Amino acid sequence: MDTILDPRTPKGGSSGGGGGRKGFSGGSAGGASTPLPLWADLVIIFGVIWLCIYMSLFFYFFRQEYLAPSSKSRRLSLGLIGRLAWKAFRYATLIQVGVWAVRKLVALCKTGRGTKKVGSTFYRKLDEQEQGVKDVSEPVGIPPAQLRYDPLYPVPKPGLGGR
């Protein structure tokens, strides 16, 4: 009868009791003690960092748009939240940096081509005449329509006095 009432030894060993769960150290609490692979740790770390950046940008843009003193008629709506969420997403994923770089590159290429502004001096001179800067007797120049040989505006022949 003594053998039936004897205390049993735990399955996990003699220390801790209860299958070795009380003195548990290391690993995850889910039962498996294998650590995550390095790539999974990096994904979790970068995901948490990105989420913090996204949330901070969202609240920054929210303060700028909705809580600014200049926004008197702004209502909190789904469209406002969506627009701010998209803006924060563009900045957090660096899409906006790419858009900015492409715009700068296109602007640089356009100015590098040497685009000719037809008639810009004509209109500038007219504006100066209207403001009273220039003397009225000074010739203004040929309007841009005549520079392109528009059939509605015949080009004056030299020496005929504009006829």
Salt bridges, closest charged atoms under 4 A:
GLU65 OE1 - ARG74 NH2 3.13
GLU128 OE2 - ARG124 NH1 3.59
GLU138 OE2 - LYS134 NZ 2.87
